[in-house]
Amino acid sequence: MTEARTFPRLPWSTVEHYLGEGQGTSYRLSAPTAARTVSYEIGDLGSGISLHVELSRDQSPPRSPLPSVAVDQVFHRGKRMARVRTTQVELMRDFHDLLMSVADRIVTGERDLEQALDETVDAWAGLLQRPRGLGAEQRIGLHGELAVLRAIARTHGWEGAVRAWTGPRGEQHDFGLAEADVEVKTTSSENRVHRVHGVRQLEETNGRSLWVASLRLTRGGVAGRSLGESVASVVRDAHAADRMAATRLEESLDRCGWNATERDDERWTLRDDPLFVPAENVPRLTTTLLPADVRDHLVSLDYRISLDHLSPAPGAPVDVTDFRLP
């Protein structure tokens, strides 16, 4: 009987620890006696993860079947290898699972890299036809909104904070306070680059002032907070202060698409202090900037903006003292 090959599973918690510490390391996934080396690489300074697969003499790296995944050639520890990586930081947790699946097919299934990639993508495509919960960008966005919700509750109480959280009810902006509206933008990238949905998202409503809150998250390792922990924290604090407010908060979380049964093993922390600036200081598109004949025929418009050049403005409607993830 042929002895079955075993595959050394690398848990995400280990990977996230190294990413959070900014410490690079390498895990060999193939046996020392294997004909080709397969290794999982974690870059230093939180630069990302990749799968390295040794290439034979005449073999070239395969083409990637996915636009978000790049496959190129590198020389690593004296060997010519194909490197599989992604530049989309917000998808890193899911990318880890994809790399593990690809590596498993290579190590235990004796597939080459091209076959392993194609088989994994085909299998995932079938699964992804089913409805799913919050995507990676939505989860990060909700985490940021909960941090702002907590800050507002410290000043206005939980009843006032929950009433002010208008985003889950389909309103134009995330928060509507007595003195101003607030739109929260949260990113996991190193730069303050945010996606804007539509020409009205950064537009003032009925003459009310609008502030943009820019939050940057980074992987926190053991010291970080998962989205589930932040949800549990705000619900617990709301229940302790006002039971009716807690009930409305749970309804808002449902409207956001939060599901406590989803996978929840990514841990985040704030990269730096939040940036609060008036919307008028932000590079933006508004209805007044577009000709009527263009505006009336636009079905949808998403664009990205950079706020790296801006500094916090005085008079923010949210107290950022002790600002943190819940």
N, C-alpha and C positions, 0 to 999 in steps of 0.2 A: 504494500500500500504506500502510495506517495504521501509524504508528510505535507499537510496543508500549510501554506504560507500565512504568516500572521502579519497584521498591519498595525504599527504603533500609533494609535490614536493620539493626536495632540489636542487637548481641550482648549477651547477658546479662552477660558479663564487664565491659562498660562500665557497665551499670546497677548492678551490684554494687559497682563501684568508688565510684560516687557515693553509694550507700547506706551503704557502709562509712565514707566520709569525712563523712557527714551533710550533704552538699552538694547542694542542689537545682539542677536544670537542666531545660531543655526541648529536645526534638528534634522538628522539623517533619518529618512523614512524607509530606505531600502536596506537590506541586510548587507553587512560588510563584504560578503562573498558574492553579492549580486553583480551581474554583468554590467549594469549601468547604475550610476548614483542618482538617487532622487532625494532632494533635501528641501526643507521648508525654511525659508529665510525671513527673519524679522530685522528690518533696517533700524539703525540707530537714530536717535532723536525723533522717534515716532514716525519715521519716514514711510512706513508701510510694510506690507508682507508680499511674498512672492514664492512661487514654486520653481525649483531648478531641476531640470531633467537632463541627464547627460546625453549627448548626441553621438551617434556612431560616425565613422570617418566621412562617409559621403552623405550623411543626413543633414537636412536643413530644418530650421524651425518651421512648424506648420503655420498656416494662416489662422488667425483667431476667428471663431464663428460668432463672436459677440462684439459689438462696437465699444462696450465698456471694458473689455479685456484685451490687453496687448500681449503679444508673444514676440520676443526678440531673442537675439543671440548674445551671450556674454561669456567671458572667460572667468571661471570661478575656481580658485584653488587648483590651478593648472589644468583644468578640464574645460572643453568647449561644451556649453550647456544652453538649452532653451530656457528662457525665463518667462514665466506667466505672471502678470501683475495687472493691477488696476489703478487708475489715478483718481477714482471716485471715492473719496474718503468716507462718505456717508454710507457706502455699500460694503465697507470692509468686513463687517461681521458676516454678511451673507457670502462674500467672496471667500472667506475662510472655509465655509462649508463646501463651496464649490471646489476649492483646492484639495480639500480632504477627499472628496469623492473622486476627483481626477487621479490623485496619487494612489488611492486604493485600487483603482482599476489597473494602474500601471504595475504596482507592486504585487498584488495578489492575482490579477486577471491577465497578466502578461500582455497587456495592450501597449502599443506605442502611444506617444503623447497625442498625436492627432486623433487616433481612435478613442482614447480616453476622454478627450475634450468633447468630441462629437457625441459620444454616448451619454455623457453627463448632461450636456446641453439639451439633448433630445428628451432625456428622462425628466429634467426639470421643466421643460416646456409643457409637458403633459400635466404636471402638477400645477403649474401656474395658470392654467386655464380656469382653475377653480377660484371663486371669490376669495380674497384675502383681507386681512385687517389693515392696520396702519402701515404704510410704507416707511422706509428709513427716514426720509425727509420729514414726513408727517410726525413721526415719533420725536425727532429732535425738536421740531417746532412746538409740539405739545409740551415738551420738557421746559422750553423757554417760557411759554405762556404760564405754566404753573409757578415758575420762579417769580414772574411779575405779579401773579395772583397773590402769592404769599406776601410780597412786599406791600401790595395794596391793603391786604388784610391787617397788616401790622398798624396801619394808619387809620383805615376806615372800618375795621371790624370785618368779620367774615360775611355777615349779611350784606354789607355794602360792597365788598369785593366780589361776591358771587353775582350780585345784580349788575355790577359793572362789566363782568365778563360776557360780552355780547357776541363775540366771534362764533361760539357754538350755535347761536340762534340765527345764524345766517346774516348778521348785520355787516356793514361795510368794513368796520374796523374791529380789532380784537377786544378793546376795552373802551367803555364810554363812562368817563368820570364827570363829575359836576363841572370841573374846570377845563377839561380837555379830553380829546380822544387819544388813544394810544394804539399803534400798530407794532406788533412784536415780530422781529426778524431774528432767527437763530440759525447759526451755521456751525459746522464742525471743521471748516477749513481754517487754515492759518490766517487768511486775510478776511476782512469784513466784506465779503461778497455775498449778496442776498438775491433771491429770486422774487420778482414782483409779479403778481397775478392781476393783469388788467390795468386799464388806465385810471380806474377809480380807487384802487387800493391805497394809494398815497395822496389822495385828494381830500381836502377838507370837506366836511358835511355841514351844510346850513350855516356857514360862517364860523363854525366852531374851530378852535385851534387843534392841530393834529401833531402829535409827537411820534417819532420813530424810535423804538428801542432795539438796539443792535446787541445781540448776545453771541459770544463765541464759546463753544464747548470744546473740551478736549477729553481724551480718554483718561479716566481717573484711577483705574486699577482698583485695588482694595479700598482706597479712600474715596472712590467715586460713588455716585448714586445712580441706581437703575431707574428707569421711568416708573416701574411698578412701585418702588420704594417712595418716590416722590408723590405718586398718586395716593398711596396709603397714608403718607404724612399729612397732605392737605385735607383729606377726608377725615382723618382722625382729629386734626385740630379744629376743623369746622364742626364736627359732631360735639366736641367738648365746649364750643362756644355758643352754637345755635343749631338746634336739630333741624329746623326748617331750612336753614341755609345749606346744611349738609345734604339734605335731600335734593335741593335744587342743584347743588354741585355735582352730585352723582348723576343726575339727569343730563347735565351739561357734558360730563365725561362720556356718557353713552352717545350723545350726539356727535362728539368728536371721533367716535369709532373706537374708543378705548375698550380693550377686552383683556381682562386679567389672566385669561388662559393662554394668551399668546406667549411665544418665547420672549424672555426678558432677561438676558444675561449680559447686556452692554451697560457699562458703568461710566458715567460722565461727571465732569466737574467743570466749573467755569475757568476758561483760559485766562481771563482778566476781568476788570470791572466792566459793567454794562455801559454802553454808550447811548445816551438819550439826547436827541437833537430834534428841533422843529422840522416838520416835513418840508417846509419852504427852503431849508438849507440842503436838502437831499437832491441829488440828480434824479429827476423823475419825469414821467410822461403823465399829463393830465388832459382832460377833455378840452380845456381851453387852448392847449398847445397843438391840437389836431384840427385840421380843416373839417368842416361839417360833413362834406361829401366822403371823407375818409372815415371819420368817426362813426357815421351812421351805418357803414357797411363792414366794420370790423367785427368778426365773429368772436375772436379771442386774441389776446396779446399777452405773452409772458416775456419778461426780459430780466437781465441781471444787472445789478448796480454794485459799485464799490464805494464803501464809506471809510476807507482807510485814511483819507485826507481830512476827515472831520474830527473835531474835539468836542467833549461834552459841553452842552450849553446850560447856562444857569436857568433856574425856574422850572425844572422838570416836574411834572405832576405826580411822579412816583418817588418816594423816599428810597434811595439806594443804600442807606446805612445797613450794614450787615446783610447785603444782598447776596444770596446764594441759592443753590438748588434746594428745594424743600427736603 
